[in-house]
Amino acid sequence: MPEGGCLCGKITYSVEGEPLVKALCHCLDCRKITGSTYSTNLIVAGPNFKLLSGVPKTIAKMADSGREIVSHFCGDCGSTLWRDGASFGDAKIVKAGTLDDIDALESAQPAAELFSNHRVSWVKEVAGAEQKQGM
């Protein structure tokens, strides 16, 4: 069962099974959360996600989709670990870079790119990934 956590190690989680979707997201929120051009996400069924230790802080806001989304992050080191909201039912949008396995991103090749119309011009689309203008 893959595990992950924040930079300082105070909050840890595990995921079970295959993700429902593997997706890059180019929305402004994901840029701000990562401090980069996009985020790499694993959308995991709610029952397959377990918080193992710590209590994350949360912030809720209106996402680019027009629906509320909640970010769960470490109040000490600031790492965003996952997001959730009504648009995703009980699923968790796990930030793939927070998984402990150094090779986790190798197996996170996205099947979709969300908000691809917001992609910066010098980042190429992922070959074979569905290109969605929104979610």
N, C-alpha and C positions, 0 to 999 in steps of 0.2 A: 504494500500500500504506500504510494508516494506521499512524502511529507514535505512541508514547506514552512516558511515563517518569515518574520521580519528581520531586518539587518541586525538588530541587537539581540534577537533570540527570545524576547519576552513573550511573543505571541507565536504559537505554532498551530498547524492544522494538518489534516490528512485528506486525501481524496482516494476514492475507490472506483474501479472500473474505467471504461473509456469515456472521454468527454463526449457530450452531445454534439458539440461543435468546437472547432479550432478556428479562431478568427483574429485577424489584425483589425484594429480600429484606429481610424484617422481623425476621429472627432476632436474638438478643442479640449474637452475634458481629459481625454486620454493623453493628449500632448502635455497638458499641465501636470497630470498625475505622474507621468513618467519623466517629464523634463526632456522629452525627445520627440521624434516625429510621429510615433504611433505607439500603441500597446499591443502586446501579444497575449491573447486571452484563451483560456480553456473554459468553456461553458459546461459546468458539471451539474448533474441532477442534485437537487437539494439533499436527498437522503444519502448521497455518496460523499458528502462534505461533512467533516467533523472538526470542530474547534477543539484542539488538544490542551492548550494552555494559554493563559492570559485573557485579558478583556480588551478588545479593540475599542478605540473611539470611533465615532461615526459622524458623517456629515451627509445630509440629504440636500439635493438640489434638483432643479429642473434640467434634464439632459437635453442634448441637441434633438432628441426624438420628440421632445415636448412632454415627456413623462418624468416623474420623479425617479431618481436613482440614488442609492445609498452607497457611499464608499466606507469601507471598514479598514482602518489603518492603526498603526502603532502610535500611541501618544508620546512615546519616548523617542523613537528614531524616525518616525514619520513615514515608514514604508506602507504603501497601499497594498493590501493583500488580496482583497476581493471586493466586488461590487454586487449589488442585487437590487431588485425593484420589480414593480408590477409588470413591466414589459417582458420579464423573464420567468414569471411564475415563481416557483420555489428554487429555481436554478441559481447557482452562484457563478459569477464571472471571475474566475481565479486569474490573477496576474501571473503568467507562466514563469516570469523571471524570479518569482519568490519561491519556487520549488527548490529543494535542497540539492537534487541531483544535477551535477554540472552539465549533464547531457540532456536535461529536460527540454531545452529549447530545440534540440535536434529533432525530437519526436513531436514537436508542436507546430509543424508546418501547417499553415492555415488552409482551410478549404474555402474560406471567404474573407473578403476585405470589406469592412463596414465603413460607411462615409468615405468611400473611395474618391468621391468628387473633392474631398478636402486633402487628398494626398499631396505632399509637396512635390514639385516637379522633378526633383533630382532623386526621388525614391521610385524605383520601378515596381510595377505590379507583380505580384507573385504568379508565376506561370501556373495555369490550371485553377487558380482560386476564383470563385464567383465574385464579381465586382458589384457591390451594392451601394447605391447612392445614399442610403440611410441605413437603418438597422435591418 
